[in-house]
Amino acid sequence: MNKSTTDQVKGAFHEAKGTIKETVGRVTNSPDIAAKGTDEKLAGKVQKKLGQIEKVLEQ
């Protein structure tokens, strides 16, 4: 698996994990966990987007 695909997969994983953390933080009324989830979700989106850009540049 090339680096661009790996970045896309890892980004999607972090995005999903961040969404779960964000939801758990809201349900348990814990703003710290919700904020960490939001940050991780955003980082996952960025990593996924970088993988997409790398894939375009490889061609």
C-alpha positions in Angstrom: 0.0 0.0 0.0 1.5 3.3 -1.0 1.8 6.3 1.4 -1.2 8.3 -0.1 -3.5 5.3 0.5 -2.1 4.8 4.0 -2.7 8.4 4.9 -6.2 8.2 3.6 -7.0 5.1 5.7 -5.3 6.5 8.8 -7.1 9.8 8.4 -10.5 8.1 8.1 -9.7 6.0 11.2 -8.8 9.1 13.2 -11.8 10.9 11.9 -14.1 8.1 13.1 -12.3 7.8 16.4 -12.7 11.6 16.9 -16.4 11.4 16.2 -16.8 8.7 18.8 -14.8 10.7 21.4 -16.8 13.8 20.6 -20.1 12.0 21.1 -18.9 10.3 24.4 -17.8 13.7 25.7 -21.2 15.2 24.9 -23.2 12.3 26.4 -21.1 12.3 29.6 -21.1 16.0 29.8 -17.3 16.2 29.6 -16.1 19.2 27.6 -12.5 18.0 27.7 -13.2 14.7 26.0 -15.5 16.4 23.5 -12.8 18.9 22.6 -10.2 16.2 22.2 -12.6 14.3 19.9 -13.2 17.4 17.8 -9.4 17.9 17.5 -8.8 14.3 16.5 -11.6 14.4 14.0 -10.2 17.6 12.4 -6.7 16.0 12.3 -8.1 12.9 10.6 -9.8 15.1 8.0 -6.5 16.9 7.3 -4.5 13.6 7.1 -7.2 12.1 4.7 -7.0 15.2 2.5 -3.2 15.1 2.4 -3.4 11.5 1.2 -5.8 12.6 -1.5 -3.4 15.3 -2.6 -0.5 13.0 -2.6 -2.4 10.5 -4.8 -3.1 13.3 -7.3 0.5 14.4 -7.3 1.7 10.8 -7.9 0.0 10.6 -11.2 
